[in-house]
Amino acid sequence: MKRLTLLFFILASFGISAGAQSFKVGHINTQELVSLMSEMDSARIKLEVYRADLVEAMDAMQNEYNTKYTEYNRKKDTWTAVVRTSKEEEIQGLIQRIQQFEQTAQQDMQNQQQLLMSPVYEKAQLAINKVAKEQGLSYVFDISSGAIIFMGEGTLDLLPLAKAELKIPAEKVAPTQLAQDGAAK
């Protein structure tokens, strides 16, 4: 597929037409574009505040653990077995809470990042689509990822032609389902 895309890009770049159609191709580095948007600056600031709140909460839990652990080590020899066991369980519970918080905080941070960044990427994509249409482009390649991020109207879809060449029925749109024993039906 990459070879086909590369070949198409090369042909389109040199102005060779497929059939009667000529394609105009553009490219953009969406990562660079997004990084320059003021909305991204705002999202980064909000994300940093969110991260700082999580770090502050984690630090408080860690300080609580350090205090209790230090107290335990200092006094464990003077406590009765019941008190010592109770303090050990309390410290163990705190360790579990810290571990759970770390996992939850990571997931929350990813969710917050998604929430803040998605509108920025959507706005960038809408701008790219608008500019590509205004310029009459058939395809726009994202050079930061190597993907086609815009496909204009009137482009030639090679899938039906390749299916015919390979004698794949036109109505076949999904892979053949395999039986449970691994043999094709």
N, C-alpha and C positions, 0 to 999 in steps of 0.2 A: 504494500500500500504506500509506503514511504517513497519507493522508487517511482511509482505512478505519480504521486504528488510532485516529486522533484522533477520528473520529466515534463509534467504539465506546466509547472512553474517556468522551466527553461523555455519551453515552446511559447508560452504566453509572453514571456519577457522579450523574446525576439520578434514578437508580432505575428507569429505564424498562427493561422486560424484553423480551428477544428471545424471542418465542413465549411459552411458559409459564414460562420460566426467568428469574430475576432474578440479576444478577451483582453481586458485591461486588469493588471494586477498591481496591488499596492502592498506595502508592508508597514508595520508599526511595532514598536517595543511597548507593549501595554504596561509592563512593570514600570518603565520610566514615566509614561504618561500618568499613571495612577499616583506614583510617588510625588509628582509635581502638583497634584490637585490640592486645593485648600481644604477640601473635605477630608482628605487623607491626614493632613496635619491635625485637624480637629479630632478625627477618630483616634489617632495615635495618642493625643493628650488624654482623651477620655479613657483609653485603654491603660495608659500609664497610671492614672488615678485609681482605676479599678485594681490594677496589679498592686499598687502601694497599699491599698486597703487589705488585700489578701495577705501581703507580707506582714503588715502590722498585726493582723490577727494571728498569723502563724508564729510571729516572734513572741507574742503574749503567751501563747500556749507553750512554746519552748521554754520561756522564762519560768512559767509555772512548773513545768517538768523539772528544770534544773534546781529550782528551790526545793521541791519535794524530795528529789533524789539526794540532794546535799543533806537535807534534814534527816532523811532515812539513814544515810551512811554515818552521820554523826551520832544518831541516837539509837540505832538498831540494837546495840548490845544492852541498852538499859530498858528496852521495852519488853513487855511480856510477849509470849508467842502469839497471842490473839491480836495484840496491837500491831506487832511486826507483820503478821499475815495480812491484816487489814490495810496497812500502809503499802505493802507489796502489791496487793490487788488494786489499790488506788493508783499507784504508779503504772501498773500494767494497763489499767483502763485509760490512763492519760496517754500512754504510748499508742494505744489503739485509736484513740480520738485524733491524735496528731497524724497518724498514718491515713486515717479516713479523710481528715481535712485536706491533706496533701493531694489525695486522689480527686476529691471533689473540687478542690481549688483549680487543679489543672483542667478538668472538664469545664468548669465555669469560665475559666479564662479563654478556652477555645471557643465556647459558645458566645461569649461577649465579643471576641474578636470577629467571629462570623457575623454577629448582629451589626457591629459597627462598620465592617469592611464591605459587606455585600452591597449596600446602596452606592458606595463609591465605585465599585467595579461595574455595577449596573449603569450608572451614569456615564462612565467612561465608554462602555460598550454602545450605549445609545449615541454618544457623540461620534464614535468610530463609524457606526452604521450610517448616520446622517451624512458625514463627510464622504464616505465611500460611495453612497448613492449620488450625492451631488457631483462627484468626480466621474461617475459612470463606471466605476470599477466592478469587475466580475468577482474577484477574490481579493481578500486582504489576509496576508500572513502575519501572524504574531511572531516576530523574531526572538522574543524572549522565551517562547515555548515551542516554536516550530509548528504551531497549529494554524489551521484556517479558522479565522474568527468572524469572517463575513463572507457570504456567498450571495452574490447579486442575482437578480432575475435574468433568465435567458442563458444560464450556464448549462453546459452539456453534462448530464449525468451519465457516466460511462457504465454504471451497474447493469442496466438492461442489455447493453451491447456486449458486455463481457459475459453475462449470463448466457446470451445466445451463442457466443463464440465457444463457450464451454458446454453447450447443450444442456444447460440447466433450465428446467421449465420456468417460464415467465411468472407463473402463479406461485412458485415456491418462494416463500418469504422467511422461512425459519429453517434451522438445521434439522436433519432427520433425527427423530427421537430414538434413543437407544433403549433396548429392553433391559430389564433389571440384571440379566446375566451378562450384559455388556455387548451383546450382538445387536446389529441393526435390525429393525423391524422390516 
